[in-house]
Amino acid sequence: MEIKRFKKYSLFKKEEIRPASIGAALLFSFCQYLLIETGIRNPFAGFEPVHILYICAGVFDLLYLNLILTLLTGRKSVAFAVTTTAALVLSLVNHYTWLLHGEPFTFDELKNAGTAMGVLDSYRLALTPQVLLIILGAIVVFFAGFLVFRLRRSSRKVTAKCLLVLLPLVWLFLMTGRVIPRSGFGWSWKNAVNTYGYLPSMLRESRNRLVPYKKPAGYDKKETVGYADSYDSPAMRGKNHPDVILILNETFFDFDRLIEIDKDGPVFTRIPELDNCIRGYTVVPGPGGGTNKSEYELLTSNSLHQITSGTPFNMLDLEGACSVVTYMKNRGYQTLGTHPQNASNYNREVAYPALGFDQTRWIKDYSGLEHYGDRPYPTDASVYRQLTEWYEQMGDGPRFIYCLTMQNHGDWDLNDPSQDTIHVLDDYGEYTDQLSEFMSCVALSDQAFGELTDYYRNVDRDVIIIMTGDHCPHFTLEMMRTYTDWPDEVMDIPIRSTPFIIWANHDGLLKDYMSAEQADLSGESYSRAITIGLNELVPSALQAADMPLSGYYSSLCDLRPEVPVLHWGLYLDRYGIRHELDEKNEYYEDLRRYFSLEYLNLKEGNRYPFFQ
């Protein structure tokens, strides 16, 4: 009797598509949408709600995929089972990617799978209540789909009707990503997903990948080339040619910038004692992850605002573009790039030679590497010792070395607490032990940098060393949300600000232009510390060392006093006031020119002396 009553409400009756069928498809698509969003939104904690427009776009994306699979298989039960399984996997991947890397999953993660697997052993994947909820929800939706839709095959007439409906929906499916405004990805992929939901954001990101870098508004190649050909600045006529060592230090971050944490010892002891140096903060592309984005901005001095999405080394063909490496080579420098990990990580085996490095060195080329406690990553000190050996082997000409370190990579609960050298005395819940291990790692970086300067202080050559961090730890934002009342928009810049230091081994080699520029900051600024965009660090350091700059570097140094932080979707003026990049004001034309020059550099920079 019950079976007959259930058949009466079958969603396919004869060869008609009943309203109940459409309603059930919408309901299950909505459940799948919630399943995916749970991977990035913890229902047991506060999260940012999504506007109904973006919820509808995400549900429609899933409904469309379900209809496509129904058309291909002829069974709605099979279609919804497949998409529910996919939603489960995607939600779990998103959850752990967000937790460990600080950002949701993108298609770049497929290219970076080797990189991810290389560091996965250092993380512990906890079975959290959020994960259990995801799994339980998927089970309920999966079996409910079989009960409601059953295993009945759709007839050819129904399939034909579906086809007629689906064809015009292709356009709508492709357009759902466009509900996100053009500036939606301006500041952060993570923030975009928080605001618009995962599926519409992913579609928008996929659309962006079709054009890896965008043409600036009002771009005119003839005008841009004319400006480059006529550009002249005193900074282009510097006279020094010191050896240059550039270090991007993995997760090198100063928590004192954010919050006063009681601990049993200082994190920084050697760096504050150094003389002949300039200190400050660089604003990096992303909080908690995105090393390759920071690496791209540091090496090319191009803002990621021009890059539509993704990991630059995977997306961009860098042959023909200019970088600090080509700048050094054009001035007679021997160049070496190194990273104590696999060459395939983030496609560096292709990107480094394209950037112009004469020599590249990877983990297999190192000897005598050491580790801190149970952490699997080489210490900065042992990497720097290898660096000095290669430095001595580079001959008599001027030398340039770039090193991306690995010591401080997450996670930060790998050692027994007894192995930590810094212990946090305040209670920050689950973050307390992580903070202790992280700060112990940064203290080791501080000591290693001091030892590095000890060595080069005794080298009978002019040497400058430039070091900055690539991003903060992945837990920083959530910790700040939990233990402070700072709104996210106030934290935007500080959590992206990593310490930088420019050190010279001889008196008088550096001129501190940046301190003079920012000495008159008013109370409107969030900080009086020297703060610049990561893309401006290299030209600023070379200018401070009185090296002859390329036109491109010189133009950035001319822009820096007015716009010290040029970032992904926004910028700060000299008073620390935030502006949107499309804001029409006194800075607009200078910024438009900069982005036009950057676009020309990406396309064919090696053709023009201005970039060399």
Secondary structure, 3 states (H helix, E strand, C coil): CHHHHHHHCCCEECCEECHHHHHHHHHHHHHHHHHHHHCCCCCCCCCCCCCHHHHHHHHHHHHHHHHHHHHHHCCHHHHHHHHHHHHHHHHHHHHHHHHHHCCCCCCHHHHCHHHHHHHHCCCCCCCCHHHHHHHHHHHHHHHHHHHHHCCCCCCHHHHHHHHHHHHHHHHHHHHHHHHCCHHHHCCCHHHHHHHHCHHHHHHHHHHHHCCCECCCCCCCHHHHHHHHHHCCCHHHHCCCCCEEEEEEECCCCCHHHCCCCCECCCCCCCHHHCCCEEEEEEECCCCCCCHHHHHHHHHHCCCHHHECCCCHHHHCCCCCCCCHHHHHHCCCCEEEEECCCCCCHHHHHHHHHHHCCCEEECHHHCCCCCECCCCCCECHHHHHHHHHHHHHCCCCCCEEEEEECCCCCCCCCCCCHHHCCCCECCCCCCHHHHHHHHHHHHHHHHHHHHHHHHHHHCCCCCEEEEEEECCCCCCHHHHHHHHCCCCHHHHCCHHHEEEEEEEECCCCCCCCHHHHHHCCCCCCCCCCCCEEEHHHHHHHHHHHCCCCCCHHHHHHHHHCCCCCEECCCEEECCCCCEEECCCCCCCHHHHHHHHHHHHHHHHHHHHCHHHC
